[in-house]
Amino acid sequence: MSLLDHESRPFLSLTAAFTAWKAFLLAIALGAAGASDYDTSTSVFFDVLYGSEAPVPTVAARLTRWDALYFMSSAHRGYVYEQEWAFAMGLPIVVRAIGRVFAALGVDLTGVWEPVAAVAVAHVSHLIAVLALYQLTIVICSDRKLAFVASVIHILSPAGLFLSAPYAESPFSCLSFVGNLLFALSFKSSPDSLRRNAAVIGAGIVFGLSNTFRSNGLFSGLLFAVEVVQCLLAFINAPSFSKVLRFVAPILGGLLVATGAVVPQVIAWMRYCGGNSPEAELRPWCSRLIPSIYTFVQEEYWNVGFLKYWTPNQIPMFLLAGPMLTILLKSGTDTLREPSQGLRRMGSGTNEQYRIFVRTLAATQTILAVLAITNYHVQIISRLSSGYPVWYWWVASCMMDKKRQGWGYAVTVFIVMYASIQGGLFASFLPPA
């Protein structure tokens, strides 16, 4: 029996593929240890936080790059400088919680342990995301082969080493796919059942948590907005008290999604804009209509905003992001028009709730791609895309469709090449990031 047998033991097969790919990427990262770093920020960071005598594990040195420095700094000493609030608090909180657990068990964690813990969190989160994507696909269309291929494509994601490093991408993907799985499972129960309401609210909790890792988790709120519209249409067609109660779960779920985004902003507001702060010392964002520290620091320190990245010197970044943007836009618009373009067995006879669900996911993915073009540092789309399932389904469906196989195989080759090259660049502290 083959180890990669998607029929008899899919989870074991996916775990084997996951382990092999991670070993390959880590080998690239460790191989880069022989070359000098383009940037010395990592060594300076470790010296400042842990002391120059602290032993630094090679894997921590190779993977603590770019934004990971901010995440690990926050995990070690909390937010100190205003610009650090651009990096969501989810990962630092998890790393600190791991430290407290070990301390409660009497384990003395000394030296450079936070990055190692974060790397472990990234790997475990990514594996859970792979298995959740497989199960989500099974729930929606019962296509084992498609589920397996899509999950393998997620393993090979162009996010590459970002899904192994102390970054928020792996936990976000994990929570995104688990939230989608809970939402999809809700359709298996009757609209008025406790089980359905619990699944929808549970999805809201999970999506809310995803917001504490990446702000684009807020897009998941679209699922709940669409569900509210569906409840409204059902009520208009046949008004009843039971149909009024159907509004409760999606509204509460949507509020929970928003809570994950709002709570960190409230914490920042209380720190910088609260009553104890003299008015002369208040930061400019405190007086805005929506006083968001995240929006302010992105604009102030990273020049993020509408068309701000549209400058001649950023043309290479747009060219670099072009293939992934094309994949996201093509798969998103194809699936919006006809869900079976993304999931080959999702024909017109499929439960309409699942078709609406998949179309909504395609819409959120398309919105992400458009915002990456107009508002974000466009090159980050290769890692932002890791938490959105539609394009994985679409590529897998292309690979199994004779008319579209060229697309599917070309995309897969691109992903493997991009992740491999990017891994070497990342480990050497070279752009793009």
Helices and strands as residue ranges (DSSP letters): H 10-31, G 32-34, H 41-50, H 58-63, H 67-77, G 82-86, H 90-104, H 114-141, H 144-155, G 160-163, H 169-186, H 194-211, G 215-220, H 221-237, H 241-245, H 248-272, G 279-281, G 284-287, H 293-302, G 312-314, H 315-337, G 339-341, H 352-374, G 378-380, H 381-384, G 385-387, H 390-399, H 405-427
